[in-house]
Amino acid sequence: MRALQRRTRVAIVKYAIRGDRERLGMLRPLGDTLVLNGLRWADEIRDVERGIAPAPADVDEKELAAALELVDALTADKLDDVPDLTDHYAQALAALVDTKMHDRELARPSELQRAEFVDLSGR
């Protein structure tokens, strides 16, 4: 870390999270801490010059006013003001680790715990 700080450099690294695939990242010092920023592989980036980006939408003033009102209504000055800002994945993982560590039986998900599929496309 001190070598990166002294040279004012960052390290480009490969890492894995959740075991799904290898990811690209930038490791950089920040004070006494190393910070990992996720980067994208070249095949994960759309080439907007080739017309892959969606066409701009026509938004009239009434729609824009409604969108601005929504943004203002949902804006919070502090993260403490945001309700239910919880990492449910981390909580579930911690509960799973605790269950395994204490040799307890894993609970099977009930029908009520399963999320209901909603088709947003309207088909």
N, CA, C and O atoms as a GROMACS GRO file, in nm:
protein
  492
    1MET      N    1   0.082  -0.118   0.000
    1MET     CA    2   0.000   0.000   0.000
    1MET      C    3   0.088   0.126   0.000
    1MET      O    4   0.060   0.222  -0.072
    2ARG      N    5   0.192   0.124   0.081
    2ARG     CA    6   0.278   0.242   0.086
    2ARG      C    7   0.348   0.267  -0.046
    2ARG      O    8   0.371   0.382  -0.085
    3ALA      N    9   0.382   0.158  -0.117
    3ALA     CA   10   0.448   0.176  -0.247
    3ALA      C   11   0.352   0.243  -0.346
    3ALA      O   12   0.394   0.330  -0.423
    4LEU      N   13   0.224   0.203  -0.345
    4LEU     CA   14   0.126   0.267  -0.433
    4LEU      C   15   0.109   0.414  -0.395
    4LEU      O   16   0.098   0.501  -0.483
    5GLN      N   17   0.106   0.442  -0.265
    5GLN     CA   18   0.091   0.581  -0.221
    5GLN      C   19   0.211   0.666  -0.262
    5GLN      O   20   0.195   0.778  -0.309
    6ARG      N   21   0.329   0.611  -0.242
    6ARG     CA   22   0.450   0.688  -0.272
    6ARG      C   23   0.462   0.719  -0.421
    6ARG      O   24   0.506   0.827  -0.459
    7ARG      N   25   0.422   0.625  -0.504
    7ARG     CA   26   0.430   0.645  -0.648
    7ARG      C   27   0.302   0.706  -0.706
    7ARG      O   28   0.293   0.730  -0.826
    8THR      N   29   0.203   0.730  -0.620
    8THR     CA   30   0.070   0.777  -0.663
    8THR      C   31   0.018   0.693  -0.780
    8THR      O   32  -0.016   0.744  -0.887
    9ARG      N   33   0.016   0.563  -0.756
    9ARG     CA   34  -0.029   0.466  -0.856
    9ARG      C   35  -0.148   0.387  -0.804
    9ARG      O   36  -0.176   0.387  -0.684
   10VAL      N   37  -0.215   0.321  -0.895
   10VAL     CA   38  -0.320   0.225  -0.860
   10VAL      C   39  -0.281   0.091  -0.917
   10VAL      O   40  -0.195   0.082  -1.005
   11ALA      N   41  -0.344  -0.015  -0.867
   11ALA     CA   42  -0.318  -0.149  -0.919
   11ALA      C   43  -0.444  -0.199  -0.989
   11ALA      O   44  -0.554  -0.189  -0.934
   12ILE      N   45  -0.429  -0.252  -1.108
   12ILE     CA   46  -0.539  -0.315  -1.179
   12ILE      C   47  -0.534  -0.463  -1.142
   12ILE      O   48  -0.432  -0.528  -1.161
   13VAL      N   49  -0.645  -0.515  -1.090
   13VAL     CA   50  -0.647  -0.649  -1.033
   13VAL      C   51  -0.764  -0.730  -1.088
   13VAL      O   52  -0.860  -0.674  -1.142
   14LYS      N   53  -0.753  -0.861  -1.074
   14LYS     CA   54  -0.865  -0.952  -1.100
   14LYS      C   55  -0.911  -1.006  -0.966
   14LYS      O   56  -0.829  -1.040  -0.881
   15TYR      N   57  -1.045  -1.013  -0.947
   15TYR     CA   58  -1.098  -1.064  -0.821
   15TYR      C   59  -1.230  -1.137  -0.847
   15TYR      O   60  -1.288  -1.126  -0.955
   16ALA      N   61  -1.275  -1.212  -0.749
   16ALA     CA   62  -1.401  -1.285  -0.761
   16ALA      C   63  -1.487  -1.254  -0.639
   16ALA      O   64  -1.439  -1.254  -0.526
   17ILE      N   65  -1.614  -1.226  -0.665
   17ILE     CA   66  -1.712  -1.204  -0.559
   17ILE      C   67  -1.830  -1.295  -0.588
   17ILE      O   68  -1.873  -1.306  -0.703
   18ARG      N   69  -1.881  -1.360  -0.486
   18ARG     CA   70  -1.995  -1.450  -0.498
   18ARG      C   71  -1.966  -1.569  -0.588
   18ARG      O   72  -2.058  -1.643  -0.624
   19GLY      N   73  -1.841  -1.588  -0.626
   19GLY     CA   74  -1.803  -1.706  -0.702
   19GLY      C   75  -1.860  -1.716  -0.841
   19GLY      O   76  -1.855  -1.822  -0.903
   20ASP      N   77  -1.916  -1.606  -0.892
   20ASP     CA   78  -1.982  -1.617  -1.023
   20ASP      C   79  -1.887  -1.604  -1.141
   20ASP      O   80  -1.902  -1.677  -1.239
   21ARG      N   81  -1.791  -1.516  -1.134
   21ARG     CA   82  -1.695  -1.500  -1.243
   21ARG      C   83  -1.582  -1.408  -1.201
   21ARG      O   84  -1.590  -1.340  -1.098
   22GLU      N   85  -1.479  -1.408  -1.280
   22GLU     CA   86  -1.365  -1.322  -1.253
   22GLU      C   87  -1.401  -1.179  -1.294
   22GLU      O   88  -1.457  -1.157  -1.401
   23ARG      N   89  -1.368  -1.086  -1.209
   23ARG     CA   90  -1.400  -0.945  -1.236
   23ARG      C   91  -1.272  -0.864  -1.240
   23ARG      O   92  -1.166  -0.907  -1.194
   24LEU      N   93  -1.284  -0.745  -1.297
   24LEU     CA   94  -1.171  -0.654  -1.311
   24LEU      C   95  -1.189  -0.540  -1.210
   24LEU      O   96  -1.301  -0.492  -1.190
   25GLY      N   97  -1.081  -0.498  -1.147
   25GLY     CA   98  -1.092  -0.392  -1.049
   25GLY      C   99  -0.970  -0.304  -1.043
   25GLY      O  100  -0.864  -0.335  -1.098
   26MET      N  101  -0.988  -0.193  -0.972
   26MET     CA  102  -0.878  -0.101  -0.948
   26MET      C  103  -0.860  -0.091  -0.797
   26MET      O  104  -0.952  -0.053  -0.725
   27LEU      N  105  -0.742  -0.126  -0.750
   27LEU     CA  106  -0.710  -0.121  -0.608
   27LEU      C  107  -0.628   0.006  -0.585
   27LEU      O  108  -0.525   0.027  -0.649
   28ARG      N  109  -0.676   0.091  -0.493
   28ARG     CA  110  -0.606   0.217  -0.469
   28ARG      C  111  -0.603   0.249  -0.321
   28ARG      O  112  -0.697   0.216  -0.248
   29PRO      N  113  -0.497   0.312  -0.276
   29PRO     CA  114  -0.490   0.351  -0.136
   29PRO      C  115  -0.576   0.474  -0.111
   29PRO      O  116  -0.583   0.565  -0.194
   30LEU      N  117  -0.641   0.476   0.005
   30LEU     CA  118  -0.718   0.592   0.048
   30LEU      C  119  -0.694   0.606   0.197
   30LEU      O  120  -0.756   0.536   0.278
   31GLY      N  121  -0.604   0.694   0.234
   31GLY     CA  122  -0.564   0.705   0.374
   31GLY      C  123  -0.492   0.578   0.416
   31GLY      O  124  -0.394   0.538   0.354
   32ASP      N  125  -0.542   0.515   0.522
   32ASP     CA  126  -0.483   0.390   0.571
   32ASP      C  127  -0.557   0.267   0.521
   32ASP      O  128  -0.544   0.159   0.578
   33THR      N  129  -0.635   0.283   0.416
   33THR     CA  130  -0.721   0.175   0.366
   33THR      C  131  -0.696   0.152   0.218
   33THR      O  132  -0.662   0.245   0.144
   34LEU      N  133  -0.712   0.028   0.176
   34LEU     CA  134  -0.712  -0.002   0.033
   34LEU      C  135  -0.856  -0.008  -0.015
   34LEU      O  136  -0.940  -0.073   0.049
   35VAL      N  137  -0.886   0.058  -0.125
   35VAL     CA  138  -1.021   0.063  -0.180
   35VAL      C  139  -1.021  -0.013  -0.312
   35VAL      O  140  -0.933   0.006  -0.395
   36LEU      N  141  -1.122  -0.098  -0.330
   36LEU     CA  142  -1.137  -0.173  -0.455
   36LEU      C  143  -1.255  -0.115  -0.531
   36LEU      O  144  -1.368  -0.119  -0.483
   37ASN      N  145  -1.229  -0.061  -0.650
   37ASN     CA  146  -1.334  -0.012  -0.738
   37ASN      C  147  -1.353  -0.112  -0.850
   37ASN      O  148  -1.256  -0.152  -0.915
   38GLY      N  149  -1.475  -0.153  -0.874
   38GLY     CA  150  -1.505  -0.245  -0.982
   38GLY      C  151  -1.495  -0.176  -1.117
   38GLY      O  152  -1.543  -0.064  -1.133
   39LEU      N  153  -1.433  -0.242  -1.211
   39LEU     CA  154  -1.423  -0.192  -1.349
   39LEU      C  155  -1.498  -0.288  -1.441
   39LEU      O  156  -1.541  -0.394  -1.397
   40ARG      N  157  -1.513  -0.251  -1.566
   40ARG     CA  158  -1.580  -0.336  -1.664
   40ARG      C  159  -1.479  -0.391  -1.763
   40ARG      O  160  -1.383  -0.324  -1.801
   41TRP      N  161  -1.503  -0.516  -1.804
   41TRP     CA  162  -1.426  -0.574  -1.914
   41TRP      C  163  -1.473  -0.508  -2.043
   41TRP      O  164  -1.583  -0.454  -2.048
   42ALA      N  165  -1.391  -0.512  -2.145
   42ALA     CA  166  -1.424  -0.446  -2.272
   42ALA      C  167  -1.555  -0.497  -2.331
   42ALA      O  168  -1.631  -0.420  -2.390
   43ASP      N  169  -1.584  -0.628  -2.316
   43ASP     CA  170  -1.707  -0.682  -2.375
   43ASP      C  171  -1.832  -0.645  -2.295
   43ASP      O  172  -1.943  -0.676  -2.337
   44GLU      N  173  -1.815  -0.579  -2.182
   44GLU     CA  174  -1.929  -0.536  -2.100
   44GLU      C  175  -1.969  -0.391  -2.128
   44GLU      O  176  -2.065  -0.340  -2.071
   45ILE      N  177  -1.895  -0.326  -2.216
   45ILE     CA  178  -1.919  -0.184  -2.246
   45ILE      C  179  -1.981  -0.173  -2.385
   45ILE      O  180  -1.930  -0.230  -2.482
   46ARG      N  181  -2.090  -0.099  -2.392
   46ARG     CA  182  -2.155  -0.078  -2.522
   46ARG      C  183  -2.083   0.029  -2.602
   46ARG      O  184  -2.039   0.131  -2.547
   47ASP      N  185  -2.071   0.006  -2.729
   47ASP     CA  186  -2.008   0.103  -2.818
   47ASP      C  187  -2.117   0.195  -2.871
   47ASP      O  188  -2.190   0.158  -2.964
   48VAL      N  189  -2.129   0.314  -2.814
   48VAL     CA  190  -2.237   0.405  -2.853
   48VAL      C  191  -2.218   0.459  -2.994
   48VAL      O  192  -2.314   0.503  -3.058
   49GLU      N  193  -2.097   0.457  -3.044
   49GLU     CA  194  -2.070   0.504  -3.179
   49GLU      C  195  -2.133   0.411  -3.284
   49GLU      O  196  -2.160   0.454  -3.396
   50ARG      N  197  -2.156   0.285  -3.247
   50ARG     CA  198  -2.210   0.188  -3.341
   50ARG      C  199  -2.362   0.181  -3.335
   50ARG      O  200  -2.423   0.094  -3.396
   51GLY      N  201  -2.423   0.274  -3.261
   51GLY     CA  202  -2.569   0.279  -3.258
   51GLY      C  203  -2.634   0.179  -3.165
   51GLY      O  204  -2.752   0.148  -3.182
   52ILE      N  205  -2.561   0.128  -3.069
   52ILE     CA  206  -2.618   0.030  -2.977
   52ILE      C  207  -2.701   0.100  -2.869
   52ILE      O  208  -2.793   0.040  -2.811
   53ALA      N  209  -2.669   0.225  -2.841
   53ALA     CA  210  -2.741   0.298  -2.738
   53ALA      C  211  -2.886   0.318  -2.782
   53ALA      O  212  -2.913   0.336  -2.901
   54PRO      N  213  -2.980   0.316  -2.688
   54PRO     CA  214  -3.119   0.338  -2.724
   54PRO      C  215  -3.141   0.480  -2.776
   54PRO      O  216  -3.067   0.572  -2.741
   55ALA      N  217  -3.242   0.495  -2.858
   55ALA     CA  218  -3.274   0.627  -2.913
   55ALA      C  219  -3.325   0.716  -2.799
   55ALA      O  220  -3.393   0.668  -2.709
   56PRO      N  221  -3.293   0.844  -2.804
   56PRO     CA  222  -3.342   0.933  -2.699
   56PRO      C  223  -3.494   0.937  -2.698
   56PRO      O  224  -3.558   0.935  -2.804
   57ALA      N  225  -3.552   0.943  -2.580
   57ALA     CA  226  -3.697   0.946  -2.566
   57ALA      C  227  -3.747   1.089  -2.575
   57ALA      O  228  -3.680   1.183  -2.531
   58ASP      N  229  -3.866   1.104  -2.630
   58ASP     CA  230  -3.931   1.235  -2.632
   58ASP      C  231  -4.004   1.253  -2.500
   58ASP      O  232  -4.095   1.178  -2.469
   59VAL      N  233  -3.963   1.353  -2.424
   59VAL     CA  234  -4.024   1.380  -2.294
   59VAL      C  235  -4.080   1.521  -2.297
   59VAL      O  236  -4.008   1.618  -2.321
   60ASP      N  237  -4.212   1.531  -2.273
   60ASP     CA  238  -4.270   1.666  -2.273
   60ASP      C  239  -4.254   1.730  -2.135
   60ASP      O  240  -4.212   1.664  -2.040
   61GLU      N  241  -4.287   1.856  -2.125
   61GLU     CA  242  -4.266   1.930  -2.000
   61GLU      C  243  -4.347   1.874  -1.884
   61GLU      O  244  -4.301   1.878  -1.770
   62LYS      N  245  -4.465   1.822  -1.910
   62LYS     CA  246  -4.550   1.766  -1.804
   62LYS      C  247  -4.482   1.641  -1.744
   62LYS      O  248  -4.479   1.623  -1.623
   63GLU      N  249  -4.428   1.555  -1.831
   63GLU     CA  250  -4.358   1.435  -1.783
   63GLU      C  251  -4.231   1.473  -1.708
   63GLU      O  252  -4.200   1.412  -1.605
   64LEU      N  253  -4.158   1.572  -1.758
   64LEU     CA  254  -4.037   1.617  -1.692
   64LEU      C  255  -4.068   1.676  -1.554
   64LEU      O  256  -3.995   1.652  -1.458
   65ALA      N  257  -4.175   1.753  -1.544
   65ALA     CA  258  -4.216   1.811  -1.415
   65ALA      C  259  -4.250   1.700  -1.316
   65ALA      O  260  -4.214   1.708  -1.199
   66ALA      N  261  -4.319   1.596  -1.362
   66ALA     CA  262  -4.354   1.483  -1.275
   66ALA      C  263  -4.228   1.410  -1.230
   66ALA      O  264  -4.217   1.370  -1.114
   67ALA      N  265  -4.133   1.392  -1.320
   67ALA     CA  266  -4.008   1.324  -1.286
   67ALA      C  267  -3.929   1.407  -1.185
   67ALA      O  268  -3.873   1.351  -1.091
   68LEU      N  269  -3.924   1.538  -1.203
   68LEU     CA  270  -3.853   1.625  -1.108
   68LEU      C  271  -3.920   1.622  -0.971
   68LEU      O  272  -3.852   1.624  -0.868
   69GLU      N  273  -4.052   1.617  -0.969
   69GLU     CA  274  -4.126   1.608  -0.842
   69GLU      C  275  -4.094   1.477  -0.770
   69GLU      O  276  -4.077   1.475  -0.648
   70LEU      N  277  -4.085   1.368  -0.846
   70LEU     CA  278  -4.051   1.238  -0.788
   70LEU      C  279  -3.909   1.239  -0.732
   70LEU      O  280  -3.885   1.189  -0.622
   71VAL      N  281  -3.816   1.295  -0.807
   71VAL     CA  282  -3.677   1.303  -0.761
   71VAL      C  283  -3.670   1.384  -0.632
   71VAL      O  284  -3.602   1.343  -0.537
   72ASP      N  285  -3.740   1.498  -0.628
   72ASP     CA  286  -3.740   1.581  -0.507
   72ASP      C  287  -3.802   1.507  -0.389
   72ASP      O  288  -3.754   1.519  -0.277
   73ALA      N  289  -3.908   1.431  -0.413
   73ALA     CA  290  -3.977   1.359  -0.306
   73ALA      C  291  -3.890   1.246  -0.250
   73ALA      O  292  -3.899   1.215  -0.131
   74LEU      N  293  -3.807   1.185  -0.334
   74LEU     CA  294  -3.727   1.070  -0.291
   74LEU      C  295  -3.584   1.107  -0.252
   74LEU      O  296  -3.506   1.019  -0.216
   75THR      N  297  -3.549   1.233  -0.258
   75THR     CA  298  -3.415   1.276  -0.225
   75THR      C  299  -3.397   1.285  -0.074
   75THR      O  300  -3.483   1.338  -0.003
   76ALA      N  301  -3.285   1.233  -0.025
   76ALA     CA  302  -3.253   1.240   0.118
   76ALA      C  303  -3.118   1.307   0.134
   76ALA      O  304  -3.026   1.286   0.054
   77ASP      N  305  -3.106   1.388   0.237
   77ASP     CA  306  -2.980   1.457   0.263
   77ASP      C  307  -2.875   1.364   0.324
   77ASP      O  308  -2.756   1.382   0.302
   78LYS      N  309  -2.920   1.264   0.401
   78LYS     CA  310  -2.829   1.170   0.466
   78LYS      C  311  -2.880   1.028   0.443
   78LYS      O  312  -3.000   1.006   0.427
   79LEU      N  313  -2.788   0.934   0.440
   79LEU     CA  314  -2.827   0.794   0.424
   79LEU      C  315  -2.913   0.746   0.540
   79LEU      O  316  -2.993   0.653   0.525
   80ASP      N  317  -2.897   0.808   0.658
   80ASP     CA  318  -2.979   0.771   0.774
   80ASP      C  319  -3.127   0.800   0.749
   80ASP      O  320  -3.214   0.740   0.813
   81ASP      N  321  -3.156   0.891   0.656
   81ASP     CA  322  -3.294   0.928   0.627
   81ASP      C  323  -3.361   0.831   0.529
   81ASP      O  324  -3.481   0.843   0.504
   82VAL      N  325  -3.285   0.738   0.473
   82VAL     CA  326  -3.340   0.644   0.376
   82VAL      C  327  -3.390   0.520   0.450
   82VAL      O  328  -3.313   0.453   0.518
   83PRO      N  329  -3.521   0.490   0.438
   83PRO     CA  330  -3.574   0.372   0.509
   83PRO      C  331  -3.528   0.243   0.443
   83PRO      O  332  -3.510   0.237   0.321
   84ASP      N  333  -3.510   0.140   0.524
   84ASP     CA  334  -3.477   0.005   0.479
   84ASP      C  335  -3.355   0.000   0.388
   84ASP      O  336  -3.356  -0.069   0.286
   85LEU      N  337  -3.252   0.073   0.424
   85LEU     CA  338  -3.127   0.067   0.349
   85LEU      C  339  -3.042  -0.042   0.414
   85LEU      O  340  -2.949  -0.015   0.489
   86THR      N  341  -3.077  -0.167   0.382
   86THR     CA  342  -3.017  -0.283   0.445
   86THR      C  343  -2.964  -0.377   0.339
   86THR      O  344  -3.028  -0.398   0.236
   87ASP      N  345  -2.847  -0.433   0.363
   87ASP     CA  346  -2.790  -0.533   0.273
   87ASP      C  347  -2.848  -0.669   0.312
   87ASP      O  348  -2.790  -0.740   0.395
   88HIS      N  349  -2.960  -0.705   0.252
   88HIS     CA  350  -3.028  -0.830   0.287
   88HIS      C  351  -2.945  -0.952   0.249
   88HIS      O  352  -2.951  -1.054   0.316
   89TYR      N  353  -2.867  -0.941   0.142
   89TYR     CA  354  -2.781  -1.052   0.101
   89TYR      C  355  -2.679  -1.082   0.211
   89TYR      O  356  -2.659  -1.197   0.248
   90ALA      N  357  -2.614  -0.977   0.263
   90ALA     CA  358  -2.512  -0.996   0.367
   90ALA      C  359  -2.575  -1.053   0.494
   90ALA      O  360  -2.515  -1.138   0.560
   91GLN      N  361  -2.697  -1.008   0.528
   91GLN     CA  362  -2.765  -1.061   0.646
   91GLN      C  363  -2.796  -1.210   0.628
   91GLN      O  364  -2.774  -1.290   0.719
   92ALA      N  365  -2.848  -1.246   0.511
   92ALA     CA  366  -2.882  -1.386   0.484
   92ALA      C  367  -2.755  -1.473   0.485
   92ALA      O  368  -2.757  -1.585   0.535
   93LEU      N  369  -2.646  -1.420   0.429
   93LEU     CA  370  -2.521  -1.495   0.427
   93LEU      C  371  -2.467  -1.515   0.569
   93LEU      O  372  -2.420  -1.624   0.603
   94ALA      N  373  -2.474  -1.412   0.652
   94ALA     CA  374  -2.429  -1.423   0.790
   94ALA      C  375  -2.513  -1.526   0.866
   94ALA      O  376  -2.459  -1.602   0.946
   95ALA      N  377  -2.644  -1.528   0.842
   95ALA     CA  378  -2.731  -1.626   0.907
   95ALA      C  379  -2.697  -1.767   0.861
   95ALA      O  380  -2.698  -1.860   0.941
   96LEU      N  381  -2.667  -1.783   0.734
   96LEU     CA  382  -2.630  -1.914   0.679
   96LEU      C  383  -2.498  -1.962   0.740
   96LEU      O  384  -2.487  -2.079   0.778
   97VAL      N  385  -2.400  -1.874   0.748
   97VAL     CA  386  -2.270  -1.910   0.807
   97VAL      C  387  -2.289  -1.949   0.953
   97VAL      O  388  -2.232  -2.048   1.000
   98ASP      N  389  -2.370  -1.871   1.026
   98ASP     CA  390  -2.395  -1.902   1.166
   98ASP      C  391  -2.463  -2.038   1.181
   98ASP      O  392  -2.428  -2.115   1.270
   99THR      N  393  -2.559  -2.068   1.096
   99THR     CA  394  -2.629  -2.197   1.099
   99THR      C  395  -2.531  -2.312   1.074
   99THR      O  396  -2.534  -2.413   1.143
  100LYS      N  397  -2.446  -2.295   0.974
  100LYS     CA  398  -2.348  -2.400   0.942
  100LYS      C  399  -2.245  -2.416   1.054
  100LYS      O  400  -2.206  -2.528   1.085
  101MET      N  401  -2.202  -2.306   1.113
  101MET     CA  402  -2.101  -2.313   1.219
  101MET      C  403  -2.154  -2.387   1.342
  101MET      O  404  -2.077  -2.452   1.413
  102HIS      N  405  -2.282  -2.377   1.367
  102HIS     CA  406  -2.341  -2.440   1.485
  102HIS      C  407  -2.413  -2.570   1.452
  102HIS      O  408  -2.493  -2.620   1.531
  103ASP      N  409  -2.384  -2.626   1.334
  103ASP     CA  410  -2.439  -2.755   1.291
  103ASP      C  411  -2.591  -2.764   1.306
  103ASP      O  412  -2.645  -2.866   1.347
  104ARG      N  413  -2.658  -2.655   1.273
  104ARG     CA  414  -2.804  -2.656   1.277
  104ARG      C  415  -2.859  -2.690   1.139
  104ARG      O  416  -2.789  -2.675   1.038
  105GLU      N  417  -2.982  -2.734   1.136
  105GLU     CA  418  -3.049  -2.769   1.011
  105GLU      C  419  -3.086  -2.641   0.935
  105GLU      O  420  -3.137  -2.546   0.993
  106LEU      N  421  -3.058  -2.641   0.805
  106LEU     CA  422  -3.095  -2.526   0.723
  106LEU      C  423  -3.245  -2.526   0.700
  106LEU      O  424  -3.304  -2.629   0.668
  107ALA      N  425  -3.306  -2.410   0.716
  107ALA     CA  426  -3.450  -2.398   0.693
  107ALA      C  427  -3.475  -2.392   0.542
  107ALA      O  428  -3.404  -2.325   0.468
  108ARG      N  429  -3.575  -2.462   0.500
  108ARG     CA  430  -3.616  -2.459   0.358
  108ARG      C  431  -3.708  -2.341   0.336
  108ARG      O  432  -3.791  -2.312   0.423
  109PRO      N  433  -3.697  -2.272   0.223
  109PRO     CA  434  -3.785  -2.158   0.199
  109PRO      C  435  -3.930  -2.206   0.185
  109PRO      O  436  -3.958  -2.306   0.119
  110SER      N  437  -4.019  -2.132   0.247
  110SER     CA  438  -4.161  -2.165   0.234
  110SER      C  439  -4.218  -2.096   0.111
  110SER      O  440  -4.150  -2.016   0.046
  111GLU      N  441  -4.339  -2.128   0.080
  111GLU     CA  442  -4.404  -2.065  -0.035
  111GLU      C  443  -4.418  -1.915  -0.015
  111GLU      O  444  -4.413  -1.838  -0.111
  112LEU      N  445  -4.437  -1.872   0.111
  112LEU     CA  446  -4.453  -1.730   0.139
  112LEU      C  447  -4.323  -1.653   0.120
  112LEU      O  448  -4.327  -1.534   0.090
  113GLN      N  449  -4.210  -1.718   0.137
  113GLN     CA  450  -4.081  -1.650   0.124
  113GLN      C  451  -4.038  -1.633  -0.021
  113GLN      O  452  -3.954  -1.548  -0.050
  114ARG      N  453  -4.094  -1.709  -0.109
  114ARG     CA  454  -4.054  -1.701  -0.249
  114ARG      C  455  -4.117  -1.577  -0.314
  114ARG      O  456  -4.235  -1.548  -0.296
  115ALA      N  457  -4.036  -1.508  -0.390
  115ALA     CA  458  -4.084  -1.387  -0.456
  115ALA      C  459  -4.177  -1.425  -0.570
  115ALA      O  460  -4.155  -1.523  -0.640
  116GLU      N  461  -4.280  -1.346  -0.586
  116GLU     CA  462  -4.374  -1.370  -0.695
  116GLU      C  463  -4.322  -1.303  -0.821
  116GLU      O  464  -4.279  -1.188  -0.818
  117PHE      N  465  -4.326  -1.376  -0.932
  117PHE     CA  466  -4.277  -1.325  -1.060
  117PHE      C  467  -4.380  -1.231  -1.118
  117PHE      O  468  -4.498  -1.265  -1.129
  118VAL      N  469  -4.335  -1.111  -1.155
  118VAL     CA  470  -4.423  -1.012  -1.218
  118VAL      C  471  -4.367  -0.981  -1.354
  118VAL      O  472  -4.252  -0.938  -1.366
  119ASP      N  473  -4.447  -1.002  -1.458
  119ASP     CA  474  -4.404  -0.974  -1.595
  119ASP      C  475  -4.426  -0.826  -1.623
  119ASP      O  476  -4.539  -0.782  -1.643
  120LEU      N  477  -4.318  -0.748  -1.624
  120LEU     CA  478  -4.329  -0.604  -1.645
  120LEU      C  479  -4.349  -0.566  -1.791
  120LEU      O  480  -4.381  -0.451  -1.822
  121SER      N  481  -4.330  -0.662  -1.880
  121SER     CA  482  -4.346  -0.630  -2.022
  121SER      C  483  -4.492  -0.628  -2.064
  121SER      O  484  -4.523  -0.579  -2.173
  122GLY      N  485  -4.583  -0.679  -1.980
  122GLY     CA  486  -4.726  -0.675  -2.010
  122GLY      C  487  -4.770  -0.779  -2.112
  122GLY      O  488  -4.879  -0.768  -2.169
  123ARG      N  489  -4.688  -0.879  -2.135
  123ARG     CA  490  -4.726  -0.980  -2.233
  123ARG      C  491  -4.815  -1.084  -2.173
  123ARG      O  492  -4.856  -1.177  -2.242
   0.00000   0.00000   0.00000
